[in-house]
Amino acid sequence: MSSIWTCTSVRGGNIDPALNDATVTLNRARSSLPDTVGQPRLFKFDPSQLPVYEMALTSSTLQGVDLRVFADQELVRELNTVDGVASVDVSGGVQEEIQVNLDPRRLQAFGLGLNQVISALDERNQDTSGGRIQGQEAEPLTRITGKFQSAEEIRNLMFEVGDGTRPRQVYLRDFAEVIDGTEEQRVFVTLNGQPAVKVSVQKQPEANTIAVVDGVKRRLEERRQSGVFPEDLILNATLDESVFIRNSIQNVASAGLTGAGLAAMTLTP
């Protein structure tokens, strides 16, 4: 069992002394905690990290992994380019996963260790910087794509085995089974009983909430008009912070007008 403690400070106060006091109190009480309690964590929470817009995606043609892939590859890429958007998180659905199931007997027969295989997969599955392209007005950066694009590339990962005098080449497929499948689903999102994928949009701290939400809605409508979205894809807004802000502004304006009208009536002889 893990514990998460949070501390708060008075409005407008400095949170750092409150965090320090909580840390001292926690350290004093740690010896009295049960052995089954995990390592407690203290952290400062920034309200700007909360989503300003959330939506649930449902579709009859995109199911499971396809709906999640659409959200990850299409929506996240598009919404991240909206001005003021800090990040876009996706939850729910089934994620793609490539499983590498090693055969211990074959691995030992080739003289390879588990750490060698893991290191080779890590080293090959990464993008690297390609340097700059020199120009008269700009020097754009380049990137060399090195991540695996398919399960077949992983199967063809090559290893050198044998002694230094007579090395020979073997492939990952010779001692492992590579399965292009999906991971075990642990997070389930439903909307009215139907499986869905949730997309959450966080704004940058200095960005205007209404402007960000309006920009997100415009981008979604542009992509829908361009035919990128499936015809049966339904985007249900489950959280829209701009509505609360707009209502608050309207209430303030209405109260101001009402107060001005009552004052004018009072002052009228």
Summary of the structure (lengths in Angstrom):
residues: 269
radius of gyration: 27.5
end to end distance: 72.1
largest distance: 110.7
contacts: 652
relative contact order: 0.18
helix: 39%
strand: 25%
